[in-house]
Amino acid sequence: MKKTIIFILILTLMVPSITLAEAQDVYDEKEANLLFFVQVLDYIEENYPFDIDQNRLMEGALKGVLQSIDPYSDYYTPEEATTIYKNLYGTFGGIGITIEEKEGYINIKNTLKDQPAEKAGIKENDIIVSIDDIDTKDIGLEKASTMIQGQKGTTVKLGIKRNTEVLTFNVERDTILVNPVKSEILENKIGYIKIEEFNSHTTTETKKVLNEFDNKGIKKVILDLRDNPGGQLGEAVTISNLFVPKGDVVHIKERNKPLLTHISTLEKSKYKLAVLINENSASASEIVAGAIKDRKAGTLIGTKTFGKGIVQTLMPVDDGSIIKMTTAEYLTPNKTSIHQKGIDPDIKVENTDKDLQLNKAIEILK
């Protein structure tokens, strides 16, 4: 009884605009739904003919509730949470390879420079046929990745098929930093920066590239956000600060809260900028593209972006699991909602077998 009274009191304090009777109605509906849920669990326990794993039932229930909200909300078990954190922070214990499935086995797409796999002599297009003497046939990418990764200083044994020969490599794991930024200098002293995702290293690595460009007198830059699925909001804001002059970058619209605005403190942009976007540019990459477009800091080239204009918050649980839930919508500097709409380029260019979008960016920056 005490818990019920406290809950109603808190609800009334939090939502003073509704009457006590309305608060009771809301509570009664939730209580009825919770009772029904418990009854379903009891029915399963009493009638399911095999052993029941209570943890799996709860995990399934939580996933179902969150996934019913939208495609971006979810519940992650402690094991799944490990992968989420690795992607978010861009750092993990491993050997520095990118893998893909090939004819049931694990193919090495590439090795990261100066990382353990490359140093051990593992090469691109090597086939991993075993991990710690376990056959990788039809093992799947997720399980293979989990087996290869591990704590720094530990060793993983890989059976590698190279042409017709099978080799054995014992590779010591190290801390792998995933650098999401690629760069080069193109013709006519045009700097090219490709941002693959917005993890915790994105701004640091982009600043390094821009410092190199500055030292070489490069004032024209192509920022490639194509196929960038997004990442951390904070990184999108700090990247925008490198290109967008002083003023609004993005507005965050939360329920029952004042509009929160992130700004740029950059006095003046030093680059003539072209930004490449496509239908797979999403979320954080759309924040950057939207800020550049609305603030006229550069020219957007390509095709309409994906249209994911919402923000998810990660809420860690004490058992190591994570609740990820949509908690806000973001708006461009002009307070335009782009969710499920996307951002149109300033210059629309469809790619063919040639990179016409990149060619167009080079053309307008010459």
MIKEDREN-122790 format. One record per residue (C-alpha): y, z, x; residue in one letter. Coordinates in Angstrom, 1 decimal, padded with zeros to 4 digits. Each point is the difference from the previous one (the first is absolute). Example, Ala and Ser with C-alpha at 12.3 -4.5 7.8 and 13.67 -1.06 7.14 Angstrom:
2
SEVEX        v        w        u   residu
SEVEX   -004.5    007.8    012.3        A
SEVEX    003.4   -000.7    001.4        S
This chain:
366
SEVEX        v        w        u   residu
SEVEX    000.0    000.0    000.0        M
SEVEX    002.4    000.9    002.9        K
SEVEX   -000.5   -003.4    001.6        K
SEVEX    000.9   -001.7   -003.3        T
SEVEX    003.2    001.9   -000.5        I
SEVEX    001.1   -000.6    003.6        I
SEVEX   -000.7   -003.8   -000.3        F
SEVEX    002.0   -000.2   -003.3        I
SEVEX    002.9    001.9    001.6        L
SEVEX    000.1   -002.2    003.1        I
SEVEX   -000.2   -003.2   -002.2        L
SEVEX    002.9    001.3   -002.1        T
SEVEX    002.1    000.7    003.0        L
SEVEX   -000.7   -003.3    001.6        M
SEVEX    000.7   -002.0   -003.2        V
SEVEX    002.7    001.9   -001.9        P
SEVEX    000.8   -003.0   -002.3        S
SEVEX   -003.2    000.4   -002.0        I
SEVEX   -000.7    002.8   -002.4        T
SEVEX   -002.6    002.7    000.5        L
SEVEX   -002.1   -001.5   -002.8        A
SEVEX    000.1   -003.4    001.7        E
SEVEX   -001.1    001.6    003.3        A
SEVEX   -002.9    001.7   -001.9        Q
SEVEX   -001.0   -003.4   -001.4        D
SEVEX    000.0   -001.6    003.4        V
SEVEX   -002.1    002.9    001.4        Y
SEVEX   -002.4   -000.1   -002.9        D
SEVEX   -000.6   -003.7    000.6        E
SEVEX   -000.7    000.5    003.7        K
SEVEX   -002.2    003.0   -000.8        E
SEVEX   -002.0   -002.2   -002.4        A
SEVEX   -000.4   -002.8    002.6        N
SEVEX   -001.2    002.5    002.6        L
SEVEX   -002.5    001.5   -002.4        L
SEVEX   -001.3   -003.4   -000.8        F
SEVEX   -000.4   -000.7    003.7        F
SEVEX   -001.9    003.2    000.6        V
SEVEX   -002.3   -000.8   -003.0        Q
SEVEX   -000.8   -003.4    001.6        V
SEVEX   -000.8    001.7    003.3        L
SEVEX   -002.3    002.5   -001.9        D
SEVEX   -001.7   -002.9   -001.8        Y
SEVEX   -000.6   -001.8    003.3        I
SEVEX   -001.5    003.1    001.6        E
SEVEX   -002.2    000.7   -002.9        E
SEVEX   -001.3   -003.5   -000.6        N
SEVEX    000.1   -002.0    003.2        Y
SEVEX   -003.6   -000.2    001.3        P
SEVEX    000.8    000.3    003.7        F
SEVEX    001.9    002.4    002.2        D
SEVEX    003.7    000.1   -000.5        I
SEVEX    002.5    000.2    002.9        D
SEVEX    003.0    001.9   -001.4        Q
SEVEX    002.3   -001.2    002.8        N
SEVEX   -000.8   -003.6   -000.8        R
SEVEX    000.7    000.6   -003.7        L
SEVEX    003.4    001.5    000.8        M
SEVEX    000.9   -002.7    002.5        E
SEVEX   -000.9   -002.7   -002.6        G
SEVEX    002.1    001.8   -002.6        A
SEVEX    003.0    000.2    002.3        L
SEVEX   -000.3   -003.6    001.0        K
SEVEX   -000.2   -001.0   -003.6        G
SEVEX    003.1    001.9   -001.1        V
SEVEX    002.2   -001.3    002.9        L
SEVEX   -001.3   -003.6   -000.1        Q
SEVEX    000.8   -000.1   -003.7        S
SEVEX    003.7    000.4    000.7        I
SEVEX    000.5   -003.1    002.2        D
SEVEX   -001.9   -002.0    002.7        P
SEVEX    001.8    002.0    002.8        Y
SEVEX   -000.8    003.6   -001.1        S
SEVEX   -003.4    001.4    001.1        D
SEVEX   -002.0    003.0    001.3        Y
SEVEX   -001.5   -000.1    003.5        Y
SEVEX   -002.8    002.1    001.2        T
SEVEX    000.4    001.8    003.4        P
SEVEX   -002.0   -002.9    001.6        E
SEVEX    002.2   -002.7   -001.7        E
SEVEX    003.1    002.0    000.9        A
SEVEX   -000.7   -000.4    003.7        T
SEVEX    000.3   -003.8   -000.4        T
SEVEX    003.3    000.4   -002.0        I
SEVEX    001.5    002.1    002.7        Y
SEVEX   -001.1   -002.4    002.8        K
SEVEX    001.7   -002.9   -001.8        N
SEVEX    003.1    001.9   -000.8        L
SEVEX    000.6    001.4    003.5        Y
SEVEX   -001.5   -002.9    001.9        G
SEVEX   -001.8    002.3    002.5        T
SEVEX   -003.7    000.8    000.2        F
SEVEX   -002.9    000.6    002.4        G
SEVEX   -001.8   -003.2    000.7        G
SEVEX   -000.6   -002.8    002.6        I
SEVEX    002.7   -002.5   -001.0        G
SEVEX   -001.7   -002.9   -001.9        I
SEVEX    000.5   -001.9   -003.2        T
SEVEX   -003.2   -000.8   -001.9        I
SEVEX   -001.3   -002.2   -002.8        E
SEVEX   -003.3   -000.7   -001.6        E
SEVEX   -001.8   -003.1    001.1        K
SEVEX   -003.5   -001.0   -001.2        E
SEVEX   -000.8    003.6   -000.8        G
SEVEX    001.1    001.4    003.3        Y
SEVEX    003.3    001.2    001.5        I
SEVEX    002.0   -002.5    001.8        N
SEVEX    002.8    001.0    002.4        I
SEVEX    003.1   -002.0   -001.0        K
SEVEX    002.1    001.2    002.9        N
SEVEX    000.4    002.9    002.5        T
SEVEX    003.2    001.8    000.6        L
SEVEX    001.5   -000.4    003.4        K
SEVEX   -000.6    002.8    002.5        D
SEVEX   -002.2    002.0   -002.5        Q
SEVEX   -003.5    001.3    000.7        P
SEVEX   -001.9   -003.0   -001.5        A
SEVEX    001.9   -002.5    002.1        E
SEVEX   -000.3    002.1    003.1        K
SEVEX   -003.8    000.3   -000.5        A
SEVEX   -000.3   -003.8   -000.1        G
SEVEX   -000.5   -000.5   -003.8        I
SEVEX    001.4   -003.4   -001.1        K
SEVEX    001.2   -001.8   -003.0        E
SEVEX   -002.8   -001.5   -002.2        N
SEVEX   -002.6    002.4    001.4        D
SEVEX   -002.4    001.1   -002.7        I
SEVEX   -000.7    003.7   -000.4        I
SEVEX   -003.7    000.2   -000.8        V
SEVEX   -000.4    003.8    000.4        S
SEVEX    002.1    003.1    000.1        I
SEVEX   -001.6    003.0    001.7        D
SEVEX   -003.3   -001.8   -000.3        D
SEVEX    000.4   -000.5   -003.8        I
SEVEX   -000.4   -003.6   -001.1        D
SEVEX    003.2   -001.3   -001.6        T
SEVEX   -001.6   -002.7   -002.2        K
SEVEX    001.7    000.3   -003.4        D
SEVEX    001.5    003.4    000.9        I
SEVEX    003.4   -001.0   -001.2        G
SEVEX    003.4    000.1    001.6        L
SEVEX    001.0    003.5   -001.3        E
SEVEX   -003.1    001.8    001.3        K
SEVEX    000.1   -002.0    003.3        A
SEVEX    003.7    001.0    000.5        S
SEVEX   -000.8    003.6   -000.7        T
SEVEX   -002.9    000.0    002.5        M
SEVEX    002.1   -001.6    002.8        I
SEVEX    003.0    002.2   -000.5        Q
SEVEX   -000.1    003.7    001.2        G
SEVEX    001.6    002.7    002.0        Q
SEVEX    001.7   -001.0    003.3        K
SEVEX   -002.3    000.6    003.0        G
SEVEX   -003.2   -000.6   -001.9        T
SEVEX   -002.2   -003.1    000.6        T
SEVEX   -001.3   -002.7   -002.3        V
SEVEX   -003.0   -002.2    001.0        K
SEVEX    000.3   -003.6   -001.2        L
SEVEX   -002.6   -002.7    000.1        G
SEVEX    001.9   -003.3    000.5        I
SEVEX   -001.4   -003.4   -000.6        K
SEVEX    001.8   -002.6    002.1        R
SEVEX   -001.3   -003.5   -000.4        N
SEVEX   -003.8    000.6    000.4        T
SEVEX    000.3    003.1    002.1        E
SEVEX    000.0    003.6   -001.3        V
SEVEX    002.1    002.4    002.1        L
SEVEX    000.5    003.8   -000.2        T
SEVEX    003.4    001.6    000.4        F
SEVEX    000.7    003.7    000.0        N
SEVEX    003.7    000.3   -000.9        V
SEVEX    002.0    003.1    000.3        E
SEVEX    002.3    000.5   -003.0        R
SEVEX    003.7    000.5    000.5        D
SEVEX    003.1    000.5   -002.3        T
SEVEX    000.8   -003.5   -001.4        I
SEVEX    003.6   -000.7   -000.9        L
SEVEX    000.2   -002.9   -002.5        V
SEVEX    003.1   -001.9    000.8        N
SEVEX    001.0   -001.9   -003.1        P
SEVEX    002.7   -002.0    001.8        V
SEVEX   -000.5   -003.4    001.7        K
SEVEX    002.8   -001.9    001.7        S
SEVEX    000.8   -003.1    002.0        E
SEVEX    003.0   -002.0    001.0        I
SEVEX    000.1   -003.5   -001.6        L
SEVEX    002.0   -003.1    000.9        E
SEVEX    003.8    000.1   -000.1        N
SEVEX   -000.1    003.7    001.0        K
SEVEX   -001.2    001.1   -003.4        I
SEVEX   -001.8    003.4   -000.1        G
SEVEX   -003.0    000.3   -002.3        Y
SEVEX   -001.3    003.3   -001.3        I
SEVEX   -003.1    000.3   -002.2        K
SEVEX   -000.5    003.4   -001.8        I
SEVEX   -003.5    000.3   -001.3        E
SEVEX    000.4    003.3   -001.7        E
SEVEX    002.4    003.0   -000.1        F
SEVEX   -001.9    002.8    001.7        N
SEVEX    001.6    002.8    002.1        S
SEVEX    000.3   -002.2    003.0        H
SEVEX    001.8   -002.9   -001.6        T
SEVEX    003.6    001.0    000.7        T
SEVEX   -000.6    001.1    003.5        T
SEVEX   -001.8   -003.2    000.9        E
SEVEX    002.6   -002.2   -001.7        T
SEVEX    002.8    001.7    001.9        K
SEVEX   -001.8   -000.7    003.3        K
SEVEX   -000.1   -003.7   -000.9        V
SEVEX    003.7   -000.1   -001.0        L
SEVEX    000.9    001.7    003.2        N
SEVEX   -001.8   -002.8    001.9        E
SEVEX    001.8   -002.6   -002.1        F
SEVEX    003.4    001.7    000.7        D
SEVEX   -000.7    000.0    003.7        N
SEVEX   -000.7   -003.8   -000.2        K
SEVEX    003.1   -000.7   -002.0        G
SEVEX   -002.0   -001.0   -003.2        I
SEVEX    002.2    000.2   -003.1        K
SEVEX   -002.2   -002.1   -002.4        K
SEVEX   -003.1    001.8   -001.5        V
SEVEX   -002.8   -001.0   -002.3        I
SEVEX   -001.5    003.0   -001.8        L
SEVEX   -003.5   -000.9   -001.4        D
SEVEX   -001.1    002.3   -002.9        L
SEVEX   -002.6   -002.4   -001.3        R
SEVEX   -003.3    001.6   -001.0        D
SEVEX    001.5    003.4    000.6        N
SEVEX   -001.5    002.4   -002.6        P
SEVEX    002.5    002.7    000.6        G
SEVEX   -000.4    003.6    001.3        G
SEVEX    002.4    002.8    000.5        Q
SEVEX    003.3    000.1   -001.9        L
SEVEX    001.8    001.8    002.9        G
SEVEX   -001.0   -002.8    002.4        E
SEVEX    001.3   -002.6   -002.4        A
SEVEX    003.3    001.8   -000.1        V
SEVEX    000.3    000.4    003.8        T
SEVEX   -000.9   -003.7    000.5        I
SEVEX    002.7   -001.0   -002.5        S
SEVEX    002.4    002.1    002.1        N
SEVEX   -000.6   -002.4    002.9        L
SEVEX    001.3   -003.1   -002.0        F
SEVEX    001.9    001.1   -003.1        V
SEVEX    003.7    001.1    000.5        P
SEVEX    001.2    003.4   -001.2        K
SEVEX   -000.6    000.6   -003.7        G
SEVEX   -002.9    000.2   -002.5        D
SEVEX   -003.5   -001.0    001.0        V
SEVEX   -002.2    001.2   -002.9        V
SEVEX    000.3    002.2   -003.1        H
SEVEX   -002.9    002.3   -000.9        I
SEVEX   -000.3    000.7   -003.8        K
SEVEX   -002.1    003.1   -000.8        E
SEVEX   -000.7    001.4   -003.4        R
SEVEX    002.5    002.6   -001.2        N
SEVEX    001.9   -000.1    003.4        K
SEVEX    003.2   -001.5    001.1        P
SEVEX   -000.2   -003.4    001.8        L
SEVEX   -000.6    000.4    003.7        L
SEVEX    001.6   -002.5    002.3        T
SEVEX   -001.0   -000.8    003.6        H
SEVEX    002.7   -001.6    002.0        I
SEVEX    000.5   -001.9    003.3        S
SEVEX    002.4    001.4    002.6        T
SEVEX    000.1   -003.2    002.0        L
SEVEX    003.6   -000.9    000.7        E
SEVEX   -000.6   -003.7    000.3        K
SEVEX   -003.0   -002.2    000.3        S
SEVEX   -000.2   -001.8    003.3        K
SEVEX   -002.6   -002.6   -001.0        Y
SEVEX    000.0   -003.2   -002.0        K
SEVEX   -003.1    000.7   -002.0        L
SEVEX   -002.7   -002.0   -001.9        A
SEVEX   -002.7    001.9   -001.8        V
SEVEX   -003.4   -001.5   -000.9        L
SEVEX   -001.6    001.2   -003.2        I
SEVEX   -002.9   -001.1   -002.2        N
SEVEX   -002.1    001.1   -003.0        E
SEVEX   -001.8    002.6    002.1        N
SEVEX    003.2    001.7    001.2        S
SEVEX   -000.1    003.3   -001.9        A
SEVEX    001.5    003.5   -000.4        S
SEVEX    001.7    001.1    003.2        A
SEVEX    000.4   -003.6    001.1        S
SEVEX    001.8   -000.7   -003.3        E
SEVEX    002.3    002.9    000.6        I
SEVEX    001.1   -001.6    003.3        V
SEVEX    000.2   -003.5   -001.5        A
SEVEX    001.9    001.3   -003.0        G
SEVEX    002.5    001.9    002.1        A
SEVEX    000.6   -003.1    002.3        I
SEVEX    000.4   -002.3   -003.1        K
SEVEX    002.3    002.3   -002.0        D
SEVEX    002.2    000.9    002.9        R
SEVEX    000.1   -003.6    001.3        K
SEVEX   -001.3    001.0    003.4        A
SEVEX   -002.2   -003.0    000.4        G
SEVEX   -001.7   -002.9   -001.7        T
SEVEX   -003.4    000.4   -001.8        L
SEVEX   -002.3   -003.0    000.4        I
SEVEX   -003.4   -000.6   -001.5        G
SEVEX   -001.4    000.9   -003.5        T
SEVEX    000.4    002.8   -002.5        K
SEVEX   -001.2    003.4    001.2        T
SEVEX   -002.9    002.0   -001.6        F
SEVEX    002.1    002.3   -002.3        G
SEVEX   -001.1    003.5    000.8        K
SEVEX    003.1    002.0   -000.6        G
SEVEX   -001.5    003.5   -000.3        I
SEVEX   -000.5    002.9    002.4        V
SEVEX   -003.1    002.1    000.4        Q
SEVEX   -000.1    003.6    001.2        T
SEVEX   -003.0    001.4    001.9        L
SEVEX   -000.8    003.6   -001.1        M
SEVEX   -002.6    001.6    002.4        P
SEVEX   -002.5    002.4   -001.5        V
SEVEX   -001.3    002.9    002.0        D
SEVEX   -003.5   -001.4    000.3        D
SEVEX    001.3   -003.1    001.9        G
SEVEX    000.1   -002.3   -003.0        S
SEVEX    003.2   -001.8   -001.2        I
SEVEX    001.6   -000.7   -003.3        I
SEVEX    002.1   -003.2    000.2        K
SEVEX    002.2   -000.5   -003.0        M
SEVEX    002.9   -002.2   -000.9        T
SEVEX    003.1    002.2   -000.2        T
SEVEX    003.0   -002.3    000.1        A
SEVEX    001.3   -003.5   -000.4        E
SEVEX    002.3   -001.5    002.6        Y
SEVEX    002.9   -002.3   -000.7        L
SEVEX    001.8   -002.4    002.4        T
SEVEX    003.6    000.7    001.1        P
SEVEX    001.3   -001.8   -003.0        N
SEVEX   -002.2    002.3   -002.2        K
SEVEX   -002.4   -002.8   -000.8        T
SEVEX   -003.6    000.9   -001.0        S
SEVEX   -002.5   -002.3    001.6        I
SEVEX   -003.2    001.6   -001.2        H
SEVEX   -002.4   -002.7   -001.3        Q
SEVEX    002.9   -002.5    000.5        K
SEVEX    000.3   -000.4    003.8        G
SEVEX    002.9   -001.2    002.1        I
SEVEX    000.9   -003.7    000.0        D
SEVEX    000.8   -001.6    003.4        P
SEVEX    003.4   -001.5    000.7        D
SEVEX   -001.8   -003.1    001.1        I
SEVEX   -003.3   -000.8   -001.6        K
SEVEX   -002.6   -001.5    002.4        V
SEVEX   -003.7   -000.5   -000.8        E
SEVEX   -002.3   -000.1    003.0        N
SEVEX   -002.5   -002.7    000.6        T
SEVEX   -002.4   -000.3    002.9        D
SEVEX    003.1    000.3    002.1        K
SEVEX    002.3    003.0    000.1        D
SEVEX    002.9   -001.6   -001.8        L
SEVEX    001.6    003.4   -000.7        Q
SEVEX    000.3    000.9    003.6        L
SEVEX    001.3   -003.6    000.8        N
SEVEX    002.7    000.5   -002.6        K
SEVEX    001.1    003.3    001.4        A
SEVEX    000.3   -001.6    003.5        I
SEVEX    002.0   -002.8   -001.5        E
SEVEX    002.6    002.1   -001.7        I
SEVEX    000.4    002.3    003.1        L
SEVEX    000.5   -002.9    002.4        K
